[in-house]
């Protein structure tokens, strides 16, 4: 289930599902500690009218539409039930300055008679992303609020209607001891008012609205998050003092100011893509933790079906995510990411597979043992792309303090690692895992990024006046290029090898699988000249193998990719990343028309709010989660910026 709406301030991140309900609630890190993860923890909304309850996720009579209409990360959800003659209109926001999630709910009585409408808002947490039954929920009469807490996490829930607080509440249990949840208490329209529970707890508040025929009222609802009860109550007090309207307005102003670098180039973008461009930028920003981590995706859907989700910071994904921000001259987000990488770097100079938002190592399925050889379970390209992107950041900012802050403590050890992580018999980088995290070999893609990273590091060394390292790293890059020309092109298939397997200094196997990353890694990082016979023929081979046309430009990752493959008869699902790489190549070759066709194809497959998923089912055209995927949005933005530059 994709997230049509995501909201964030870099500390509190909320994801709404296709019913407009809270399905992800991360705090205090974006992408880490999802206090609302899992199918049983979905927050519910119910309308009690004409003697019956209707839950938005259970009554098939509700129709939903979603959008970001305010040129800000403020979600708009419209829920219409023609049978009940009720419309619910939500403006949802995470405050830009305080960790509070707010909902401005417009309740419309569309019937020709006056009615009493009771609106119920339910919340359930497993605080700390824990499944242990140790949470507490309490009613706070002095604050007229509900409190959920566990350890150093506290959530205060409240709301008002025409400055009057909620008139019903109850606290209960769910998922244990036969309890389904306190939302069941609302089915007769009256809540029991239970004031405290501990264990696996949930809660619900209710508002009684007397709404005239063809008229409406508004309900404000908020959840204030803090590292202590005191902090959460302070934020709750600020909302009571300022009012939701004022906080929403201030957050809109914050987003308008933050978007200014994008607004400055908006007139240069084709009109059909301007809204998607802004939405993609804001959606990407929602995946950035304020301490530097860049999440691949905060969509927790996979956790319900697999062992893990994408709520990790892969240095590679982060590097690609930063590229449009760097080009738009944003400074804070790249700087914080490079700080994050500097903190997470191994003493040997490499970056690990992936990280949690708090900087700890993320989960991994990569071993240290590879037959009788021992090697760190890494993807070399992740270190290389950080070096490469930092060099681009410096070139655009031209800020000498960046060299002072990062060259010695980060670039030198990283570039030395890249220059020394070489199989001297072949001249190629030693084996590591490929960017798709599946194959342990020396891939053409990782070789290309390493080459680009070393050249970028050599440029930085010259800026720093470090001639010794400049010569070392440039020489290492040139040696890699010579080895690549010797070993990585497949004359039989007229394409680049996916990679080669090296064992004890000998190339024991060459993998002829046509992998899009091999082709575009060579192009993006200049391992082979753009007009070389090898690259030109590889592009042609790719187009023929995957039946590319301007009308159906979608590309998989590689031949026979079975990861979440929707249909066995296709060679793999389409990926936005690989398809947009092709658009970037087309722009480089001057074929603007075909590149714009890919951009149009991409936009047509986004959700109405602009969310781009990871993959597309090539038969049905449906999005395949997670959505949003930060990297997909990054390649869309990078392609748009390429289009601007080449126009």
N, C-alpha and C positions, 0 to 999 in steps of 0.2 A: 504494500500500500504506500504510494508516494505521499509526499507532504506538499499539498498545494500552497500552504502558507508556512513560512518560517520567520521567526522574529528573534532579534538578538541585540544585546549591547556589549558583547565581548565577554560577558560574565554569566548572565542569565540567557538561556536560549530555549525557545519554545517552538515546537513543531505541531501544527494542526493537521488532522487527517481529513479524509474526504467527507466526513460528517461535520466538519468544523469543530471537532473536539480535540482537546489537548491529548497528544499521544507521546510527545517527548518533552521532558522538562529537565534541562541540564542546569546545574548550578553547583559550585561557583566557577566551573570551567565549561567552556563550549565543548561539547562532545564527550564529557567525562562526568560520571555520576548522573545517570539518567534516572531521576526519582519517579518517573512515570513509565518505565520500560515494561513491555509485556502486554498481552491481550487483556488481562484482568484489571489493568491499571488505567485503562482509558477513562478519562473524565467524562461524565455523561451530562446531558442537558435534556430536561423534560418540560413539557407544557401540559398543565392540567386545565382542561376546559370542557364545559358541558358534561361534567361528571366522569371524565376519563383522562388517563395520562397518556401522553404520546412522547416517546423518547426519540431523539433525532437519529440515533443509529439503529433503531428497531422498527420504526414505522416506515414502511415503504412509500408512504404518501409525501415524504419530504423530498424536494428537489433543491439542489445546491449549485451555487455558482461562486467563484472566488476571483479575487483580483487584488492588485496593488494600485489603487487609483490616485494616490496622493503624492506621487513622486517622492516617496519615502517608504521605509520598510514598515508600513502600516497596512495590515491586511484587512480586506473587506470580504465578508462572507454574507451571502444572501440565501436564506433558507425559507422556502415557500411550501406551504401545505394547503392545497386548494380545497381538500375535503374539510379541513378544520377552519378554513378561511382565516389562517394565521400566517403572518410574515414575521420572521426574525431577521434583523439586519445587524451584523456585528462589525464594529471597527475595533481591531485588535492591535495591541502594541506592547512591546517591551520598552520601558522608559529608557531614554538615552543616558540619563544621569544616575538613576537609581535602579536597583534590581527588583523591579516590580512588573508583573504582567497584568495588563488592564484590558477589560472588554467593555466597550460602550455598546449596549444592546438596545436596539430600537424594536419594540414589540408592537406590531400593528394588528389591530382587529379589523379584518376586511369584511366582516358581516354587517348586515343592516340592523343589528340590535346591539344594545349595550350588553357587555359581558364581563364576568369576573374571570380573569386569567391568572393562573398561578404559575410562575416560572421557577423551576428548580435547577440549581447548579451543584453538581456533585464532583468531588475530587477524591482520588485515592493515590497514595504514595507508598513506595518502598524506599524510604529515605536512605541515601548513600548507595543506591542501586543494590540494596541488600535484600535477600529473601528471608532473613531472620525476622522473627516476630517480636521486635523490641521497640517499635515506634509508639509514640503517645500522641493523642489528640484531645484537646480540651476546649471548652467554651470559656471565653474571657469576657465576663459581663461588663467590666469597667471599660473595655475597649470595643465592646460589641463586635467581636470577631472570634474566629476559630483559629486555634494554634495547632499545627502539626510540628513535632520536633523529634530529633534523634541526634544525640551528640552535638557536634558543632554545625548543625543544619537546622534551621527553623523557618517555617512558612506560616504567615498570618493571612487568613482568608476573610474577606469582608466585602461589603457592597452597599449601595443605597439606591433608592428610588425617590426622586424629587426630594433629596436630602434626608429621607427617612431610611433608617437601616433595615436590613432584612427582618422579616417578622416571624420566620420559622427557621429551625435548624435541627439537626440531630447528628450524633456521632455514633459510629458503629464499627463492626468488624466485617472483613470480607476474605473469602478464600480459606478460612479456617473454621473448625468447629461447626461446620454446616451453615455458616453465614455467607450469603451471596453478596451482601453489601448494603450500606445504609440507603442507597437509592431505592431499594424495594419499599422502604418506609413511605415513599412519596406516592405510591400507587393509589392510595385513597385520598390524596390531596392534602393530607395532614401529617406533619412530622412530629415525632414523639418527644423531641427536646432532650434527648440523652446528652449529658454534659461532659462525659469523659470516657475514654477507653484506652487500653494499651494492648499492644500486640500488633496484629496486622490490621491497621485501622484505616477507616475512610470517614468522610463527612459529607454533609449536604446542607445547603441553605436555600430558603425559599422566599419569594416575594409575591404578595397578593396585590394584583393590579385590577382596578375597576376602570375598564376602558370603554369609552363611549363608542357607538356604532361608527364605522369608517374613521376611526381615530387611533391614537397611539400613545404610548408612554415609553420612557427610557429607564433602563436599569444599568447601573454601573457596578462592575464586579472587578475585584483585584486580588492578586496573590503577591504579597511582599516577601522577599527571600532575604535571609540574613545568616551570618555565621553564628549568631546567638539570638535568643528571644528578644533581647533588648534592641539589637540592630533591626530585626524584622518589624518590631513594634514602632520604632522610630520612623521607618519608611511608611508604615501604615498611617502613622500620624500625619506625615507630610501629605499623603494622598487625601486624607480627610480635610486638611487645611487648604490645599491648593485646588482640590477637585480634579476629577479625571479629565475634563475638557482642557484645563490649563496644561496638564502634563502631556497630553496628546499633542497639543499645539507646540509646546517646547520641543518635543521629540521630532515633530515634523520639521521645525526650523533647523534642528541639528542635522537631519538628513539632507535638507536642501543645501546647507553649507558644505557638508562633506562631499556631496555630489558635484561640486563646482568644477573640478578638473574634467569630469565627463561632460558636463553641460557646455563647457567651452568648446568641445569638438563636435557637439551634437549636430550642428548644421552641416557638417561634412559627411555625415552618415546618411545613407539612403533612408528616406522617410519611413519606409516599411519596417526598418530595423531599429529605429530610435528607441522605442519603448522597450523592446527586448534587450537592447544594449544596457539601458539603465537598470532594468530588472535583474539582468545577469550580474551586473556589478554589485548591486545591493545584496543579492542572494549569496554571492561569494563572500562579501563582507560578513554576512551572518555566520559563516563557517570559520571565521578567524577569532581565536581566543585573544583577549587583550594582552596576554603574556607571550604571544608569538606563535603558538601552535596553529597550524592550518589544517582543519579537519577535512578528510576526504569526503565524508558525508555524515550528517547527523541523523539521517533517516534510520531508525532502529528496526525497520521491518525485518531485515535479515535475521535479527536475533530471535525472532519467533519461529524461524524455519531452519536456521543453521547454528553453528557453534558460536559465531561471533558476528559483529557488524563492522561497518566502515568508519566508526567514530575514533579514528586514529590519525596521527599526523605522519604521513609518509614524506620524507624530505623531497622526493622526486615530485609528488603531486604538488607540494608546497612551492617548489621552484617554478613549475608551469603556472600555478595560480598567481604567482607574483609578477610574471612577465607583463601582463596588461597594466597592473598597478604601477610598475616601474616606468612603463612607457607613458602613462598618464601623469607621471611625476609625483605620485603619492610617495611620501617618505616614511611615515610612521609605521605602516604595515610591513614593508620590507625590512626596516631596521629591526623591528621586534622579532620577525622570523629569523633573521640572521643571528640575533642574540640567542634565540631558542636553539638554533643549530650549534652555536658555539658552546652552549652549556651542555648539549647532549653528545658532543663529539667524543669518541673514544680516544684515550691517550695516544693510540697509534695513528690517529689522524682520519679515521673513517667514521661515517655515520651508520647507525644500525638500521635494521629493517624498517621499523616504525616505532612511534612513541605515543604515549598517552598525552593528553593536554597538559598534565602537570609535569611533563618532562621525563617520567619514568618510561622504561622500555615497554613497548606493546607486546602483545602475544605474537608468537611466530611458530611456523611449522618447518623452519629451515634448520637442519642439523649442523653441528660442527664436524661430524665425521663424514667423509666422502670416500668410501672404500677404505684404503689404508692411508689416505691423506687427511690431514686436519686443516681446516680453514674456517675463518669466522663466517657465520651465516649472514652474509650481507649481499646487497646489490650495489655494485661499484658505481653504477650510474647515479645513485642518490647522492653520493659525495661529490661526484663530478659536476652535477647540475647546480649544486649549491655554489661551488666555485665559479662556474660559468655565469650564473645569475647575479652573484655579487659583483662581478666585473661589469656587467651591464648597468647595475644600480650605480656604481661609482661613476661610470662614464657619463650617465645622464645627470647625476647630482653634482659631480665635480666638487665634492666636499672633502677636503683634506682630513677632516676628523674621522671619516670612514676608514681611511687607511690606518690611522692611529688606533682605532678601536678594533679592527678586524684583521688587518694584514698579518701581524705577528702571531696573535693567539689563535687564528682560525685558518687563514689562507695558506700560510707556510706549512703547517702540519698536514693539511688536507692535500695540497699539491705535492708535497713530498711523498705522501702515501700513494697517490696516483702514479707518480713517476717511478716508484720502486715496486709497485704491485704488477710486475711484468714477468712473463715467462720468457726467459732470455733465449731459449732455443728457437721459439717461433717469432719472438719480437712483439707478440700481442699481449694485452692484459691477461692476467691470470683468471681462471674461471671464478665466477660468482653467479648469483641468481639473476635471471633476466628480469626486465621491468614488469613482466606479467606475473612474476613470483612463482614460476612453475619449473623452469629448466635451469639446471646447474651446468653452465658452460661459459665459454667466452663468446658472447654474442656480438654481432655486427653493431647493434644499437649501442651497447655499453662501450664498445671500442670507439664509436663515433663521439659519444658524449665525453669520454675520457680525453680524446684528442682535443675537442673543443674546450674542455675545462683547463687543460694544461696550457693551451695557447692563451686563454684568458688570464690564467695565473701569471704567465710570463709578462703580459702587458702590465698587470698590477705591480709586478716586481720592478719593472722599469720606472713606474711612477714612484715607488718607494725607494728608489736608488739602490736596489738590491741586484746588482748585475750578476752575481754568482748564481742566484736562483733563477734569474731570467734565462740565462744560458742553459742551465740544467733542465728546466721545464720545457723550453722550446725544443731542445734537442730530443727529449723524450717524446714529445708530440710528433716530431718529424720521423723518428724511428717507428712509431706506431703507424703512421700513414704508409710508410714503405711496406711494413708487414701486412697491413690491411689490403693493399693493392696486390700483394702476392697470394694471400690466403682466403680472402673473404668474398670473392666474386665467383659465382657458379656459371661457368661457360655453357654447361649443358642446358640449364633452364633460363639463361640470360637474366639472372637476378642475383641478388646478394644472398649468401647463406644466412639462415637464421643465426647460426653460430657454429663453433667447432668445439669438440671435446678434447681437452689436453690432459694427458696423464703422464706424469714423470717426464715432462719436457717434450713429449711427442704428441702430435695431432693424430688422435686415434679414430676420429669420426667427424664427418662434416654433415650438418643437418641442412638438407635442401628445402625444408618447409618454407613456403613463401610467407613471410611475416612482414606486415605493414611497417612495424617499427624499424626493421632493418633498412628498408628503403628510405623512410623519411628521417631516420637518425642520420644516415649518410648525407641527406639533403640539408637538414636543419643545422648540422654542426660542421659541414664543409669537409667531411672526410674524403669525398670525391668531388671533383668540380661539377657544378650544376649542369654544364653542357657536355659532360663526359659521356662516352659511349656506354659505359657501365650503368650510370644512373638513368640515362634516357631509355635504354633497353629494359631496365628493371621496372620503370614506370609502365612501359607498354605491356610487359609480362603480367604485372599486377592487374592492369585494366582488363586484359583478356581473361585471366584466371577467375576474377571475381565479377565478370560481366558488367563492368562499369558502363553506364550511359549517363548523359546529362539528366535524363528523366528519373533514373534510379541510381543515384550516385553512392548509396550506402555501402560501406566497406566493413568487413569483420576485422578482428585482430590478426588472424593468420588462418591458414588452411586447416579445416576440420577442428576448429575451436569448439569444444563441447561444454565450456563453462556456461551454465544456465541456458544451454542451447534450447530454443523453443521447438525446433523441428529437426528431425534426424536427416531429412533430405536436403537441408541447406548446409553450407560449409561453416556456418557460424552466424551468430546474431550480428547486426550492424552496430557499430560503436560510433558515437559522435566524435570521439577523439581522433580516430584514424581517418574518418571521412573528412573532418576539417583540416587535418594535415594535408590531405590531397588538395583542398581548396587553397591552402597557403602555397603549395607548389604551383598550382595553376596561376595564381596571381604573380608569382615570381616569373612565370613564363609569358606573362602578358595576356593570359586568357581570362579576362575579367568576367565575361559573360558566364562561363562555366563555373567560376568560383562563386559568383552571386547566386547561381542556381543551387549550389550546395548550401549557402547561407539561407536561402528561402526554404529549402528542404528541411534544414535544421529547425528553423523557426516554426514551420508547420507541424513539427512533431514535439514541440514543447507543450507543457500543460498551459491552460489559459493564463496562469499567473507568471508564465515564463520559465517554469522549472524544467530543466533538462535532466534526463535520467542518464544512466550509464550506457544502456543498450536499447535497441529497438528490435522487436520481433519482425523479421523481414517478410513474413506472410501476412500477419494481421495489422502490422504497423503500430502495435501497442507498445507503450513504454515498459521497460523491465527495470525494476528497482535495483539500486537505490536512486531516489530522486529527492532533493537535488544531488548531483554529483559535481563537486567543485571543479574537477579537471575538465569536464564537458563544457561548463560555462567559461572556463579559462580559454579553451581553444576557440570557442565562438568569439569571445572578445578579441583575442589575438588576431583572428582572421579579419574581423571588422577593422582593426587598426592597420593591418596590412593593406586592406582595401583603401583606406584613407590615404596612406602614404604613397601608394602606387597610382592614386588618382590625381 
